[in-house]
Amino acid sequence: MQKSTLVGYMRKSNGGGALKLSISSEAFQGAQRYASKDGKEYVNLIVNLAKTQEVISGERAVTSVCQLQDKAE
C-alpha cells in the first residue's frame, strides 16, 4: 500500500510559457530518495497528468506535487 505526501504545487508561470513548481524545502528534505546506478541521488515526485492539462488550459489555477511512499505495515 502507498501513501501520497504533498510536497508542493505546480502552476502556470505568469507569462504562461512555463510550468512553475513550488516545492516545500521541509517536505523535500523528508522525502524518500533512491540512488541510480551511477550513484546519484534522486527524489521521485508525481503530478497528475489530467490536472496538469487543466492547469495548462486555464481550467484550474494549481495542482499538487506529491511523492508516493510505501507504507510500512
C-alpha positions, 0 to 999 in steps of 0.5 A: 500500500502507498501513501501520497505526501504533498510536497508542493504545487505546480502552476502556470508561470505568469507569462504562461510559457512555463510550468512553475513548481513550488516545492516545500524545502521541509517536505523535500528534505523528508522525502524518500530518495533512491540512488541510480546506478551511477550513484546519484541521488534522486527524489521521485515526485508525481503530478497528475497528468489530467490536472496538469492539462487543466492547469495548462488550459486555464481550467484550474489555477494549481495542482499538487506535487506529491511523492508516493511512499510505501507504507510500512505495515 
